[in-house]
């Protein structure tokens, strides 16, 4: 009797367990679309724990929302110049790191489906008369798992997109940039000699771009390789029927640093104005920009916008490039459209904030200072809220604000603003990073203007260190910084230090331009003045004589060229 009773109780318990398993299986095998990524992350972290009740979830969400609001308010106060309460500088980066890591924890739905049969099988055999429906479900799930595995294996067997293997190493990349820089310097000298102002302006702009890439070599190399890889992936889209040999040839070309065939194909597709024409025009622009052919890059970016005016990437590329080329009338409507488009998508996004800053900077450079101010306020509030008041983007923003203040003649305000930008950029980039070049030059020059000669000398000295490290010991931009440093020393009465800096600048000028170039004469003249101040009259007279001879030769050469041109024109007539 006791044995029968125990057997009955055991059977009932087994039935109850099976029913619970069936209910749990149905719940787990029917995921809904409404499940949020946060809930998925939470479930993946708490695999072996019970989920909190809905009421608890709501209470935690409300608490987190209040905490977020408090943090946002503290960041906003900090951006406005007030000290935030609490350790915000330590908390904000940690919160960003947590957000960045969360997607990696999201569970795969395929993995869930594959694991369920294994969990069911571990429960042991089921009575035949108790759960035929469960058997059907288990069989269906068991069939799903091999299908999912076969699909995954098939996807793994598919050939991935070609990847640019960088045979264009960073060393070769730098060599090519320096060759391009030398070519542009020769072209600039020729344009100046021929008084071809249009060519001179074009070459100067592109020369600055090349120099910036050399200074920020690692970043520019990484960016260009990303552009080449993106171009290769785009080729898969715009030319899906291309044969394997063609794709391989284009891959080899892009990896080696050449772009001729890829640009030709992109332009053909863009001109045909098909479905992928805008994409082709955009990547053609990217490759032209990689070659530092900025005017052709702008044409292709503008073509991409004409074909697809609702693409934020195309609008930004075209607008920023137009501004680099000082075509503000072209840049403004493009960036205005970009801001309008992004605002319609998300009014608080960092992308929108950066677009507003681009537009504000364009307004400021084009003289529309009143329009620039409100855009900067909106942009910097969002950046401070979203990224923190000491983020790199805030440093860039403060630098631009300082430029705006300087343009208004507000030098006393601009100097501390530049200093604030420098502190952030130093913290984010390092004390000798080439990204500090611009703010060091501007702040040093402003201190010199304000007759803060000691501060100016310190900053110009740092600028020399940055340029020598990033551009090399014989670069013309280093010579310019050395001359400014020498002048700052001279104004403090530190004549020996000034003479040393002038001599370094002179050696660079002679190495780059030859000993009879007017730029060399300009340095000789400053050295002569310095010698006279130190009562080194004989040395000063020798330097001044040499400078005068070079200037006279230069003037005579220009007059001879003008006379020759006039004679040639007369003969043609």
N, C-alpha and C positions, 0 to 999 in steps of 0.2 A: 504493500500500500504506500509505504513511504517512498519506495523507488519509483512508483508510477507518478506520484505527486511531484517529485523532483524533476522527472522527465518532462512533465507537462509545463512546469514553470520554466524549464530551460528552453523548451520549444517556443513558448510565448515570448521569452526574452529575445530569442533569435529572430522571430518575426518582427518584433519592435525595432531591433537593430537594422534589419534589412529595409524596413520602411523609412527609417531615418536616413540611411545611406541613399536611398532612392530620391528622397526629397533634396538632400544635399547635392547629389549629382545633377539634378535638374537645375538647381539654382546656379551651380558653377558652369554648366554647359550652355547657359543662355545669357551671355553678356549683352548689355544694351548699349546703343550708340550714345546715350546721354551720359555714360560714365566719364567723368573728367579725368584729365591726366594726373591731377593731384591725388585723386582717389586711387588711381592705379599705382602711383608711386607709394602711397601709404600702404596699400595691400601687399606690394612687393617687399617692403621693409618689414611688415608685420606678418610674415608667412605663418609663423607658429603661434600667433597670439590672436585673441578675439578682437574683432573690429568694435569700436565704440558705438554706443547707441546713437541714433540720429540726433536726439536732443543734445547729447554731448558734443557731436560734430558742430552743431549750430553755435553752441556756446563758445567752443574753441575758435570758430571762424570769426565770431564777433570780437573776441579778445584779440585775435591776430590783426583784424582790421583796425581796431583802436590803436594797437601798437604801431602799425604801419603809418597811420595818420600822425601819431606823435613823432615818429622818426622823420616823416616828410616835413613836418613843421620845423623840427630842429635843423634839418639840412637847409631849408629855405632861410631860416634865421642866420645860419652861418654864411650863406651866400650873400646875405645883405650886410654882412660885416659884424654880426653879433655872435657871441660865443655860444655854441650849442650846449645844452645840458647833457651830462652823461658822456661816455666814451664812444662818441659817434664815429670817430676816425677808425676805431678798431672794429666796431660792429658792422658798419656798412660793407667793407670788403668781404667780411665773412659771410654776410647774407648773400652777396653776389656769387661767391664761390658755391654756396649751397644750391642756388638756383641753377648754376651751370652744371652741377653734378647730377641733378634730379633726373633728366631725361634718360641717363644711362641706366637707371633703376627701373624703368617702365617695363612691365612684363610683356612678353610676346603672346598674342592670342593663340598662335600655332602651338607654342610650347604648352599652354594650358590644355589644349585639346589632346595633345600627345601624352600628357602626364595622367589624365583622368583614367584611362583603361588600366594603367599600371596600379593606381590606387585601388580600383575596384577588384582587380585580380588578387590583391593581397588579402582580401577578406575571406578567402576560402570558397568552396563550392556552395551553391545555393540550392535549396529544395526545389524540385521540379514543379511541385504543385503550388508554390507560393508566388513566384514573380516572373512569369513569362515576359511581361512588358520590359522588365529590367534587363532580361537577357537580350531582347531585341535592341535596346539602347546600347548595351555593351558591345554587341556585335557591330552596330553602326559606327560607334566610336572607334572600335578596333580596326574597322575598314578605313576610317578617316586618317588614322595615324600613318599607315603605309603610303597613302596618297599624298599626305603632306610631306613625308620624307622624300618621295619620288620627285615632287615639285621642287623641294629645296635642292635635291641633287641635280635636277635639270638646270636650275638657275645657276648653281655653282659651276656647271660644265660650260655655260655660255661664256664666250670670250668677253672680257671686260673692255671698256673703252680704251683705246690706245692712250698711253701715258707718255708725256714728254720726258724722255731720259736726258737730263741736261748735259749733253756733250759741250754745250756752251757753259763752261765753268765760270765761277765768279772772277777768276783771274783773267780769262779771255774777255769776259764782259767788261771789266775795268779797262783793259787795253783798248778795246774798241771805243769805249767812251772817251778815253784820252785822245785817241786818233781823231775822233769826231770833233772834240774840243779844239784841237790844233787846226783842223780844217776850217772851223767856224772863225777862229781868231784870224786866220789868213784872209778869209772872206770879208771879215769886218774891216781889217786894215785896208783891203782893196777898195771896199765901198766908201770908206772915209777918204781915201786918196782921190777917188773918182767923184767925190761929192754926190754919191748916189744915196740920198737920204732914205728912200723907201727900203732899199736892200739893207742899208745899215741898220734900220730899226728892226727889220725882220730877223736879221742874223743875231742882233744883240739879244732879242727875246729868246731865241733858241739856244744861244750860248749860255744864258743864265740857266735854262732848263738842264742842259748837259752838265754844267758845273754843280748844280744841286744834286743831280744823280750821282756824281762822283763823290760828293760830300757824304751823302746818305747811301753809300754803296750797298751795304747788306740789305737794307730795306728796298731799294730800287731794284736790285737783282731779284729778290723774292717776288716783288710785285710783277716784274716782267715775266718771270717763269709762270706765274699764275695766269697772266694774260695769254701766254702761249698755250698753256694747257686748256684754258677755256675756249680758245680759238679752235683747237683740235677737236674738242667735244662738240663745238658748234658745227664743224664740218660734217660730223656724223648726222646732224639734223638737216642741214641744208643740201647735203649731197649723199643721201642714203644709198643711191644706186652706183656710187663711185666704186671702181674695182679696187681690189686689195692692193695692187701695185701703186695706184694713185694715192691712196690713204697712207701707205707706207712711205712714199716719197715725201708727202707733205709733213708727215711726222718727223722724218729725218731733217727736213728743212727747218721746221720750227724749233727742234731741239738744238740745232747748231747755231741758231741766231739769225738765219735768213728768213725772209717773209715774202719774197717776190711772188711765188706761185700761189701761196695762200691768199695774199691780198688780191691777186688777179681774179681768183675764183670768187672771193667774197664780193668784189665789185660787179662781176658778171651777174651774180644772183641778185644783188641789190638793184641793178639797173633793170632787170626783168620784172621787178615789182610783184613778185609772187608772194606766197604765204610767208616765206622766211626772209623776205627782202630786208626788213628792218633789222633783224638779227644779224644778217650778213653785213649790212652797212655799219652797224655798231662795232662788230669785231674787226672789220677793216680799219675803222678808226682807232681801235686799240693798238693794232699792229703798226699803224702809221705813227701813233704817239710813241710807241716803243722805239721807233727809228728816230725820234725827235724831229719828225716832220709835222710840226704842230698845225700848220695851215691846212694841210691835207687831212689831218685828223679831224679838225673842226668841220670841214666840208662833209665828211662821212658821218660824223655825229649828227649834224644838222639834217642829213638825208635820213638817218634813222628816226629822228623826231618827226619829220614830215610823213614818214610811212606809219609811225605808231606814236602818236602824241600823248598817249596815256601810260607810257612806260617811264617810271621814275628814274631808272638807271640811265636811260638815254638822255632824259632832260638834264640830269645832273652833269653828265659827261660833257654835253654840248654847252651848258651854261658856264661851267667852270673853265672850259677851254677858251670860250669866247672872252671871258674876263682876263685870262692869262695873256691873251693877245690884244688886250686893251680895247676890245670891241664891246663896250658897255651897252650900247643900244641893242646889240644882239643878245647879250648875256642877261639883261634884266627881264625881258618877257619869258625867257626860258626858265629862269629860277623862280619867277613869280608863279608860273604854271606848276612848277614842281611843288612849291609850298601849298598851293591850292589843292593839288592832287593828294598830297600826303595828309593834309588837314582833314580831308573828307574821309580818310581811312581811319586815322587814330590821332586825336587832338593832343595826346600826351606822349607821343613816341619820341625816342631819342633821334630817330631818323628825321622826323619833322623839325626837331630843335636844330639839328645840324644844317638842315636845308634853310631854315630861317637865318641862321648865322651866315651862310653863304650869300644869301640875298642881302642881308644887312651890310656885309663887307663890300659887296658890289655897289650898293647905294653909296657907302662912305667913299669908296675910291672914285666914284663918278661925281662926287660933290653933293649928293642928296643926303646930307648929314642928318636932317630932321627925320627922314624916313628910316634911317638906319637904327636910331636909338631904340624905338619900341620893339623892333625885331630882336635886338640883342637882349633886351630885358626878358622877353618871352623865352628866347632860346636858352639863356643862362639859368633861368629858374628851373626849366625842365632838366637841363644837364645836371644841375646841383641836386635836384630831387632824385633823379634816376641813377646818377653815377657817383655823386658825392662832390663836395666843394673843392676837393684837392685832386680831382681827376685830371688827366692829361688834357682832355678837351676843355676843361675850365682854364687851364694855363694858356691854351691857344686863344680862347675867347678873351681873356684879360689882355693878352698881347694886342689883339685887334682893337679892343676898346682904347688902349693906350695910343695906338696909331690914330684913332678917330680924335682923341683929345689933342694930340700933337697937331693934327691937321687944322684944328680949330684955334691953334695957338695957345692952348691951355697947358703950357709946359710944366707948371708947378703941379698940376694934377696928373699929367702923363707920366712923370718920372716915378712916383710911387706905384702907379698902375703897372708900368713895365717891371718894376721890382717885384710886385706880387706875382706877375706872370713868370718871372725868372725863378722864383722860389719853388713854384709848383713844377715847372719844367725840369729844374735841377733834381727835384725829388723823384720824378717819374723817369727821367732819362739818364741821369748821372751828370757829374760836374763838367765833363769834357766832351759831352755828346755833340755831334754836329748839328743836331736839332736846336741847339742853343744859339747858333750863329746869328740869326736874325735879331733876336731880342737883345743879345749882348751888343751888337752893333748899334741898334737903335738907342738903347739905354746909355751906352758910352757916349754916343754923339750928343744926346740930350744933356748929359752931365757936362760935356765940354761947352755946350751952348749956354748952360747955366753957370759957367765958370767954376764948376766943381771939379777942378783939374785932378785932384788926387783920386777921386772916385773914377773919373774918366780913364786915368792911366791904368788903374787896377782892372777895369773892364776891358779896355783895349788889349791889355796883356793877356787876359783870359781868351779873348777873341783870337789873338795870334796863336795861342796854344791849340785851340780848337781847329783852326784852319790848317796849321802845320800838320796836325795829326790826321785830318780827314782829306786834305787836298795835296799835301806834300810840301816839302821845304822850298820849292822853286815856283810855287803857283802865284800868278799875278794878284789874286785876291789877298794872299798873305802879305804881299808887298804893300798893298793899300792899307791893311791893318797896321803894319809896321810904321808906315808914315804917320798915321793918326796917333799911334803910341808915341812916336818921337815928338810930335807936336805937343802932346800932353805933358811929356817930360820937360820940354823946353819952357812951357808956360810956368812950370814949377821951379825953373832954374836948375834942373838936373841935366846939365849940358852934356856930360859924358854919356849918360844913359841915352839921351836923345841922339847923340852922334852915333852910338852903336846901333840903334834901331834904324837910322837913316842909311847907314852903310850896308846893313842887311837888306834893306829895301832896294838900294842901288844895285847890289849884286844880282838880285832876282830880276830886276828890270833889264839889266845888261844881258843876262842869260836868255831872257825871253824875246827881247826886241833888238838886241845888238847895242853897241856902245854909242851909236850916233842917232838914237831915236829921241824924239821930243820928250817922251816920258822919262827917259834917263836924264835929260837936261833939267827937267823940273825938280828931280831929286837933288841933282848937283847944285842947283840954285839954293835950295833950302839948306844944304850942307854948308854952302858958302856963307849964308847969313849966320849960321851957328858958329862958324869959325870966327867971324868978325866980332860976335858977342864975347867970345873967349879970348879976344885980342890975338888970334892966330891970323893976322892980316895977310901974310904971304901965302899961306895955304888957302885962305879964303879967296884971294885974287885969282889963284890958279884954277880953283873950282869954278868960279864965276866966268872966267875966260872960256873955259871948256864948254860951259852951258851956253854961253852967248854964241859960240861958233856953231854948235849943233842947231840952235834956233835959226840962225841965219841960213844955214844949209837947207833946213827944212822949208823956210819961206822961199828961198831961191828955187828949190825944186818944185814947189807948188806953182810959182810964177812961170817956170819953164813949161810945166804941164799945160797951164792955161794958154800960153802962147802957141804951143804945138796944136792944141785942140782948135784954136781959132784959125790957124793956118790950114789944118785939114778941112775944116768947115768951108773955108774960102775956096779951096781947090774943088770941093764937091759942087759948089755953086757955079 
